[in-house]
Amino acid sequence: MIRFVIILPIIFVAWMLLVRIISDVKKANVDWTGVTTIIGFIVLAFWLRHVTGMG
């Protein structure tokens, strides 16, 4: 029961932050090409590190 009391507020706060971030992103004028390029490079770096074991 104590775990439920601790975990429930954490989940609630995370949900509220997620909703706020999504609403802020929808309002903002974001260059999605640049964002996806950056995310792609990060994913590529992690994948190459996983495949080669270097980095």
C-alpha positions in Angstrom: 0.0 0.0 0.0 2.8 2.4 0.8 4.3 1.8 -2.6 1.0 2.7 -4.2 0.9 6.0 -2.2 4.5 6.8 -3.3 4.2 5.8 -7.0 0.7 7.3 -7.7 1.8 11.0 -7.1 4.9 10.4 -9.2 2.8 9.0 -12.1 0.4 11.9 -11.8 3.2 14.6 -11.9 4.8 12.8 -14.9 1.5 12.8 -16.7 0.9 16.5 -16.0 4.4 17.4 -17.2 3.8 15.3 -20.4 0.5 17.0 -21.1 2.1 20.4 -20.5 5.1 19.7 -22.8 2.7 18.4 -25.6 0.6 21.5 -25.3 3.6 23.8 -25.4 5.0 22.0 -28.4 1.7 22.3 -30.3 1.7 26.1 -29.7 5.3 26.6 -30.7 6.6 27.0 -34.2 9.1 24.2 -34.3 11.5 23.2 -37.2 10.7 19.5 -37.2 13.3 18.8 -39.9 16.1 19.9 -37.6 14.6 18.1 -34.6 14.3 14.8 -36.5 17.8 15.2 -37.9 19.2 15.6 -34.4 17.2 12.7 -33.1 18.3 10.6 -36.0 22.0 11.3 -35.4 21.6 10.4 -31.7 19.8 7.1 -32.6 22.5 6.4 -35.2 25.3 7.0 -32.6 23.7 4.6 -30.1 23.1 2.0 -32.8 26.7 2.2 -34.0 27.9 1.9 -30.4 25.8 -1.2 -29.9 26.9 -2.8 -33.2 30.6 -2.0 -33.0 31.1 -1.8 -29.3 33.2 1.4 -29.7 32.4 4.9 -28.4 
